[in-house]
Amino acid sequence: MSSQHFIDQKIFPAARTIKEFEKLLKSKFEVIILLNSHIGQLKSLIQLANKAGKKVFMHVDLVQGLKTDEYATQFICQDIKPAGIISTRKNVVLTAKKHSIIAVQRLFLLDSIALETSYKLLETTKPDYIEVLPGVMPHFIEEVYERTGIPIIAGGLIREKEDVVRALEAGAIGVTTSRQELWDF
């Protein structure tokens, strides 16, 4: 999957609640992010999104009632069928790729050790996209892209329009945010 998939969308709105998710189903966005959810809601949420012409990227690490392992990811890929899966876990990303689901490796860049560990992880997972957190560090967005060549999505602590602009100028293809005031950016 190339970054052209997102060519017309720079903001990826992230729904924390069902009410926010329902609001996004009526929005202009093609791609929406599902954060917190319950395993029992997933199938109906994805069906609603599909009917509304939306592609859902699901943070599987945040699904209540789901152990985030290879078997759970197989279930998500085969039965729930989101457009994409976002995870910090290597086995989840690898399993999503095996099932031809867009795989987003989420990285928390806490310090130099975390950064180096992330580079090693990316050599193994080779995700379709990387979500860099926090997304308010433009120089790391540039560095991670230069080192990996994998399209970057910035996320975490994106609070103002200037944060969005800086992330995009640093080379991020888009920004994930749960701040509704930035959804209209």
Backbone as CSV, one residue per row, in Angstrom:
resi,resn,N_x,N_y,N_z,CA_x,CA_y,CA_z,C_x,C_y,C_z
1,MET,0.862,-1.182,0.000,0.000,0.000,0.000,0.895,1.228,0.000
2,SER,0.691,2.101,-0.919,1.505,3.312,-0.991,0.864,4.441,-0.212
3,SER,1.653,5.485,0.034,1.113,6.630,0.767,0.079,7.388,-0.068
4,GLN,-0.044,7.082,-1.348,-1.073,7.704,-2.171,-2.471,7.401,-1.649
5,HIS,-2.594,6.319,-0.896,-3.879,5.973,-0.295,-4.428,7.141,0.521
6,PHE,-3.534,7.915,1.096,-3.923,9.019,1.962,-3.749,10.377,1.300
7,ILE,-3.568,10.428,0.012,-3.132,11.661,-0.646,-4.022,12.865,-0.347
8,ASP,-5.309,12.663,-0.179,-6.199,13.792,0.067,-6.504,14.018,1.544
9,GLN,-5.869,13.288,2.414,-6.170,13.378,3.844,-4.883,13.524,4.642
10,LYS,-4.774,14.623,5.356,-3.600,14.868,6.194,-3.910,14.679,7.671
11,ILE,-5.171,14.790,8.027,-5.607,14.568,9.405,-6.327,13.226,9.457
12,PHE,-5.911,12.385,10.380,-6.574,11.107,10.618,-7.240,11.203,11.980
13,PRO,-8.542,11.499,11.987,-9.234,11.692,13.251,-9.345,10.373,14.012
14,ALA,-9.055,10.440,15.304,-9.066,9.254,16.151,-10.217,9.345,17.147
15,ALA,-11.120,8.380,17.074,-12.291,8.349,17.947,-11.976,7.585,19.226
16,ARG,-12.189,8.246,20.345,-12.004,7.601,21.654,-13.284,6.952,22.154
17,THR,-14.433,7.432,21.660,-15.728,6.943,22.129,-16.592,6.550,20.932
18,ILE,-17.643,5.806,21.220,-18.579,5.416,20.167,-19.262,6.659,19.597
19,LYS,-19.570,7.613,20.450,-20.207,8.858,19.988,-19.296,9.582,18.991
20,GLU,-17.999,9.662,19.286,-17.053,10.297,18.351,-16.963,9.485,17.052
21,PHE,-16.954,8.159,17.180,-16.894,7.291,16.004,-18.106,7.534,15.110
22,GLU,-19.289,7.603,15.719,-20.510,7.861,14.949,-20.448,9.219,14.257
23,LYS,-19.889,10.208,14.929,-19.716,11.536,14.325,-18.806,11.442,13.095
24,LEU,-17.739,10.658,13.201,-16.798,10.522,12.094,-17.417,9.777,10.905
25,LEU,-18.397,8.926,11.175,-19.063,8.222,10.077,-19.787,9.196,9.154
26,LYS,-20.147,10.362,9.676,-20.848,11.388,8.887,-19.896,12.471,8.384
27,SER,-18.598,12.291,8.611,-17.612,13.318,8.273,-17.099,13.174,6.843
28,LYS,-16.239,14.101,6.470,-15.607,14.103,5.142,-14.459,13.099,5.039
29,PHE,-14.001,12.567,6.163,-12.809,11.726,6.180,-13.072,10.338,5.602
30,GLU,-12.134,9.883,4.796,-12.209,8.513,4.270,-11.628,7.531,5.279
31,VAL,-10.516,7.920,5.908,-9.833,7.059,6.880,-10.063,7.613,8.273
32,ILE,-10.541,6.748,9.166,-10.733,7.135,10.554,-10.049,6.110,11.452
33,ILE,-9.649,6.571,12.624,-8.932,5.724,13.575,-9.875,5.378,14.717
34,LEU,-9.926,4.096,15.059,-10.708,3.640,16.201,-9.746,3.341,17.339
35,LEU,-9.853,4.117,18.395,-8.978,3.927,19.554,-9.606,2.897,20.492
36,ASN,-10.240,3.365,21.526,-10.808,2.485,22.543,-12.068,1.811,22.031
37,SER,-12.121,0.504,22.199,-13.306,-0.235,21.783,-13.392,-1.517,22.601
38,HIS,-14.492,-2.206,22.434,-14.722,-3.482,23.111,-14.853,-4.547,22.033
39,ILE,-14.334,-5.704,22.288,-14.337,-6.778,21.290,-15.740,-7.069,20.757
40,GLY,-16.750,-6.946,21.611,-18.120,-7.218,21.184,-18.693,-6.186,20.232
41,GLN,-18.079,-5.021,20.154,-18.575,-3.944,19.281,-17.899,-3.914,17.912
42,LEU,-16.783,-4.572,17.786,-15.933,-4.388,16.609,-16.623,-4.681,15.285
43,LYS,-17.240,-5.832,15.183,-17.832,-6.231,13.906,-18.897,-5.220,13.454
44,SER,-19.782,-4.820,14.372,-20.829,-3.877,13.980,-20.251,-2.498,13.661
45,LEU,-19.209,-2.074,14.375,-18.585,-0.778,14.074,-17.953,-0.774,12.684
46,ILE,-17.269,-1.826,12.343,-16.642,-1.912,11.017,-17.721,-1.989,9.933
47,GLN,-18.795,-2.707,10.177,-19.892,-2.778,9.204,-20.521,-1.402,8.986
48,LEU,-20.732,-0.664,10.070,-21.266,0.698,9.951,-20.324,1.586,9.144
49,ALA,-19.036,1.471,9.418,-18.041,2.270,8.700,-18.034,1.917,7.216
50,ASN,-18.079,0.637,6.910,-18.093,0.214,5.509,-19.307,0.768,4.778
51,LYS,-20.471,0.738,5.426,-21.692,1.285,4.817,-21.561,2.788,4.568
52,ALA,-20.800,3.460,5.445,-20.601,4.907,5.305,-19.435,5.237,4.373
53,GLY,-18.794,4.221,3.796,-17.674,4.449,2.885,-16.385,4.843,3.581
54,LYS,-16.236,4.434,4.832,-15.035,4.774,5.622,-14.112,3.573,5.735
55,LYS,-12.836,3.875,5.818,-11.821,2.862,6.086,-11.370,3.053,7.531
56,VAL,-11.465,2.002,8.325,-11.124,2.091,9.741,-9.761,1.465,9.994
57,PHE,-8.920,2.243,10.667,-7.658,1.731,11.188,-7.884,1.545,12.679
58,MET,-7.676,0.344,13.145,-7.993,-0.028,14.509,-6.725,-0.183,15.346
59,HIS,-6.702,0.497,16.508,-5.621,0.292,17.480,-5.946,-0.983,18.239
60,VAL,-5.391,-2.096,17.799,-5.757,-3.365,18.428,-5.245,-3.484,19.860
61,ASP,-4.195,-2.747,20.200,-3.689,-2.802,21.579,-4.695,-2.215,22.567
62,LEU,-5.665,-1.449,22.064,-6.623,-0.760,22.920,-8.008,-1.408,22.919
63,VAL,-8.135,-2.605,22.345,-9.420,-3.299,22.317,-9.603,-4.043,23.637
64,GLN,-10.644,-3.660,24.366,-10.945,-4.334,25.628,-11.474,-5.740,25.353
65,GLY,-11.000,-6.693,26.141,-11.446,-8.067,25.988,-10.672,-8.852,24.953
66,LEU,-9.587,-8.290,24.472,-8.792,-8.947,23.436,-7.340,-9.014,23.884
67,LYS,-6.803,-10.216,23.932,-5.378,-10.371,24.213,-4.647,-10.098,22.900
68,THR,-3.724,-9.188,22.931,-3.069,-8.779,21.686,-1.945,-9.764,21.343
69,ASP,-2.330,-10.834,20.665,-1.356,-11.818,20.215,-1.677,-12.212,18.772
70,GLU,-0.935,-13.177,18.249,-1.103,-13.576,16.859,-2.514,-14.124,16.589
71,TYR,-3.064,-14.902,17.527,-4.388,-15.489,17.327,-5.483,-14.422,17.312
72,ALA,-5.371,-13.470,18.212,-6.341,-12.368,18.237,-6.252,-11.564,16.945
73,THR,-5.033,-11.346,16.464,-4.857,-10.589,15.224,-5.430,-11.355,14.039
74,GLN,-5.264,-12.676,14.029,-5.886,-13.475,12.973,-7.400,-13.316,13.001
75,PHE,-7.985,-13.346,14.198,-9.424,-13.142,14.349,-9.829,-11.776,13.798
76,ILE,-9.100,-10.732,14.172,-9.408,-9.376,13.698,-9.329,-9.326,12.167
77,CYS,-8.268,-9.882,11.615,-8.074,-9.835,10.160,-9.127,-10.639,9.400
78,GLN,-9.475,-11.817,9.900,-10.378,-12.704,9.176,-11.854,-12.410,9.428
79,ASP,-12.197,-12.006,10.655,-13.608,-11.832,10.996,-14.054,-10.369,11.040
80,ILE,-13.213,-9.485,11.526,-13.583,-8.084,11.690,-13.245,-7.288,10.424
81,LYS,-12.092,-7.531,9.859,-11.641,-6.970,8.581,-11.570,-5.443,8.539
82,PRO,-10.802,-4.831,9.434,-10.586,-3.384,9.302,-9.668,-3.121,8.113
83,ALA,-9.613,-1.881,7.670,-8.697,-1.523,6.570,-7.249,-1.585,7.045
84,GLY,-7.042,-1.246,8.327,-5.692,-1.232,8.862,-5.668,-1.559,10.336
85,ILE,-4.501,-2.009,10.764,-4.259,-2.333,12.169,-3.064,-1.530,12.639
86,ILE,-3.223,-0.918,13.806,-2.146,-0.160,14.430,-1.769,-0.870,15.719
87,SER,-0.459,-1.093,15.919,-0.020,-1.779,17.128,1.439,-1.473,17.430
88,THR,1.783,-1.618,18.680,3.187,-1.541,19.100,3.850,-2.910,19.016
89,ARG,3.057,-3.950,18.858,3.562,-5.320,18.969,4.004,-5.901,17.623
90,LYS,5.171,-6.480,17.633,5.762,-7.065,16.430,4.870,-8.144,15.832
91,ASN,4.404,-9.089,16.654,3.621,-10.209,16.119,2.295,-9.746,15.512
92,VAL,1.730,-8.673,16.049,0.476,-8.140,15.508,0.715,-7.548,14.121
93,VAL,1.767,-6.764,13.985,2.090,-6.137,12.703,2.408,-7.204,11.651
94,LEU,3.201,-8.194,12.020,3.554,-9.257,11.072,2.325,-10.054,10.639
95,THR,1.433,-10.338,11.580,0.217,-11.088,11.260,-0.702,-10.275,10.354
96,ALA,-0.841,-8.989,10.625,-1.665,-8.132,9.761,-1.130,-8.163,8.336
97,LYS,0.177,-8.042,8.183,0.777,-8.062,6.847,0.503,-9.393,6.137
98,LYS,0.579,-10.502,6.872,0.291,-11.820,6.277,-1.121,-11.892,5.726
99,HIS,-2.030,-11.154,6.344,-3.433,-11.168,5.941,-3.792,-10.000,5.015
100,SER,-2.775,-9.314,4.508,-2.954,-8.196,3.572,-3.799,-7.057,4.149
101,ILE,-3.676,-6.852,5.457,-4.291,-5.708,6.128,-3.182,-4.669,6.283
102,ILE,-3.496,-3.415,6.052,-2.479,-2.363,6.202,-1.961,-2.398,7.635
103,ALA,-0.649,-2.462,7.774,-0.011,-2.587,9.079,0.726,-1.302,9.444
104,VAL,0.374,-0.762,10.605,1.013,0.446,11.113,1.729,0.095,12.413
105,GLN,3.034,0.231,12.403,3.838,-0.015,13.604,3.882,1.265,14.416
106,ARG,3.381,1.210,15.625,3.348,2.378,16.508,4.611,2.373,17.353
107,LEU,5.329,3.502,17.329,6.587,3.628,18.064,6.505,4.751,19.082
108,PHE,6.876,4.447,20.315,6.992,5.464,21.355,8.466,5.812,21.484
109,LEU,8.835,7.011,21.068,10.231,7.431,21.098,10.496,8.153,22.418
110,LEU,10.827,7.356,23.415,11.023,7.875,24.765,12.444,8.352,25.022
111,ASP,13.413,7.650,24.428,14.814,7.984,24.631,15.638,7.317,23.527
112,SER,16.958,7.461,23.600,17.844,6.913,22.557,17.760,5.398,22.470
113,ILE,17.615,4.741,23.601,17.514,3.283,23.589,16.234,2.848,22.888
114,ALA,15.127,3.516,23.191,13.858,3.194,22.533,13.952,3.415,21.022
115,LEU,14.639,4.461,20.615,14.795,4.752,19.195,15.579,3.637,18.502
116,GLU,16.697,3.240,19.081,17.509,2.174,18.476,16.769,0.842,18.469
117,THR,16.044,0.552,19.543,15.238,-0.670,19.593,14.168,-0.638,18.510
118,SER,13.591,0.525,18.281,12.567,0.684,17.248,13.130,0.411,15.861
119,TYR,14.336,0.886,15.594,14.936,0.626,14.284,15.117,-0.877,14.053
120,LYS,15.527,-1.601,15.080,15.687,-3.053,14.956,14.339,-3.724,14.713
121,LEU,13.325,-3.263,15.421,11.976,-3.794,15.256,11.489,-3.582,13.820
122,LEU,11.709,-2.394,13.290,11.248,-2.059,11.945,11.932,-2.895,10.871
123,GLU,13.174,-3.304,11.118,13.858,-4.187,10.165,13.138,-5.519,10.060
124,THR,12.533,-5.950,11.159,11.810,-7.221,11.177,10.394,-7.073,10.634
125,THR,9.666,-6.061,11.102,8.246,-5.960,10.747,7.990,-5.357,9.378
126,LYS,8.838,-4.433,8.948,8.648,-3.761,7.664,7.181,-3.367,7.460
127,PRO,6.648,-2.533,8.347,5.235,-2.147,8.252,4.976,-1.268,7.034
128,ASP,3.711,-1.101,6.713,3.330,-0.213,5.619,3.524,1.246,6.012
129,TYR,3.285,1.525,7.300,3.421,2.879,7.850,3.973,2.776,9.266
130,ILE,4.562,3.875,9.709,5.024,3.992,11.091,4.277,5.156,11.716
131,GLU,3.719,4.919,12.902,3.146,6.025,13.669,4.163,6.384,14.746
132,VAL,4.700,7.595,14.668,5.713,8.072,15.606,5.032,8.884,16.703
133,LEU,5.292,8.484,17.943,4.765,9.194,19.109,5.908,9.582,20.030
134,PRO,5.946,10.744,20.591,5.011,11.826,20.306,5.311,12.461,18.950
135,GLY,4.252,12.929,18.325,4.356,13.494,16.983,4.811,14.938,16.941
136,VAL,5.167,15.476,18.077,5.575,16.884,18.157,7.097,17.027,18.119
137,MET,7.773,16.004,17.590,9.232,16.050,17.481,9.629,15.935,16.012
138,PRO,9.558,17.057,15.283,9.790,17.003,13.832,11.136,16.402,13.434
139,HIS,12.171,16.679,14.191,13.480,16.155,13.790,13.523,14.628,13.850
140,PHE,12.730,14.007,14.719,12.690,12.546,14.750,11.820,11.987,13.639
141,ILE,10.810,12.730,13.235,10.013,12.310,12.085,10.927,12.236,10.862
142,GLU,11.720,13.282,10.660,12.680,13.296,9.542,13.666,12.147,9.645
143,GLU,14.235,11.966,10.828,15.264,10.930,11.016,14.722,9.530,10.765
144,VAL,13.558,9.226,11.333,12.990,7.887,11.176,12.675,7.623,9.707
145,TYR,12.125,8.610,9.007,11.828,8.406,7.594,13.111,8.225,6.786
146,GLU,14.110,9.071,7.037,15.379,8.962,6.303,16.024,7.600,6.528
147,ARG,15.937,7.084,7.726,16.594,5.817,8.052,15.812,4.607,7.534
148,THR,14.468,4.715,7.473,13.668,3.544,7.116,13.050,3.606,5.725
149,GLY,12.733,4.815,5.236,12.036,4.956,3.972,10.558,4.589,4.049
150,ILE,10.064,4.348,5.256,8.664,3.979,5.460,7.870,5.247,5.781
151,PRO,6.724,5.451,5.136,5.933,6.654,5.406,5.576,6.790,6.888
152,ILE,5.651,8.027,7.367,5.456,8.330,8.784,4.116,9.025,9.002
153,ILE,3.420,8.593,10.040,2.237,9.272,10.554,2.622,9.773,11.941
154,ALA,2.376,11.037,12.218,2.705,11.608,13.527,1.482,11.505,14.435
155,GLY,1.715,11.155,15.678,0.607,11.052,16.625,1.076,11.349,18.037
156,GLY,0.154,11.624,18.897,0.486,11.842,20.302,0.941,13.257,20.586
157,LEU,0.247,13.905,21.492,0.544,15.267,21.940,0.390,16.313,20.845
158,ILE,-0.330,15.990,19.802,-0.646,16.964,18.749,-1.801,17.807,19.293
159,ARG,-1.502,19.029,19.693,-2.503,19.839,20.377,-2.937,21.078,19.611
160,GLU,-2.074,21.567,18.745,-2.351,22.830,18.046,-2.106,22.673,16.556
161,LYS,-2.656,23.599,15.780,-2.450,23.574,14.337,-0.971,23.631,13.983
162,GLU,-0.200,24.371,14.778,1.242,24.477,14.524,1.926,23.112,14.649
163,ASP,1.439,22.264,15.555,2.000,20.916,15.698,1.756,20.107,14.427
164,VAL,0.573,20.267,13.848,0.236,19.577,12.605,1.152,20.062,11.487
165,VAL,1.279,21.371,11.363,2.103,21.960,10.305,3.545,21.483,10.422
166,ARG,4.099,21.527,11.621,5.499,21.101,11.819,5.698,19.628,11.466
167,ALA,4.750,18.782,11.862,4.866,17.359,11.547,4.829,17.126,10.034
168,LEU,3.910,17.806,9.350,3.812,17.644,7.899,5.048,18.199,7.193
169,GLU,5.534,19.343,7.666,6.746,19.928,7.074,7.961,19.028,7.293
170,ALA,7.957,18.249,8.378,9.067,17.339,8.666,8.997,16.068,7.827
171,GLY,7.887,15.896,7.091,7.781,14.745,6.203,6.717,13.732,6.563
172,ALA,5.976,13.953,7.640,4.876,13.043,7.955,3.833,13.136,6.845
173,ILE,3.253,11.997,6.479,2.202,12.021,5.452,0.869,12.462,6.038
174,GLY,0.770,12.371,7.373,-0.455,12.754,8.046,-0.266,12.747,9.548
175,VAL,-1.314,13.163,10.243,-1.283,13.282,11.691,-2.531,12.629,12.260
176,THR,-2.358,11.766,13.260,-3.507,11.234,13.984,-3.778,12.134,15.176
177,THR,-5.051,12.406,15.424,-5.392,13.230,16.579,-6.814,12.931,17.044
178,SER,-6.973,12.936,18.357,-8.308,12.795,18.935,-8.890,14.164,19.295
179,ARG,-8.121,15.219,19.065,-8.600,16.581,19.358,-9.525,17.037,18.237
180,GLN,-10.804,17.108,18.560,-11.805,17.413,17.536,-11.608,18.777,16.898
181,GLU,-11.036,19.718,17.639,-10.807,21.043,17.054,-9.762,21.025,15.932
182,LEU,-8.984,19.950,15.855,-8.000,19.815,14.760,-8.535,19.003,13.588
183,TRP,-9.686,18.374,13.756,-10.228,17.563,12.674,-10.590,18.388,11.464
184,ASP,-10.866,19.664,11.654,-11.231,20.533,10.536,-10.051,21.295,9.972
185,PHE,-8.856,20.933,10.358,-7.654,21.641,9.921,-7.486,21.525,8.426
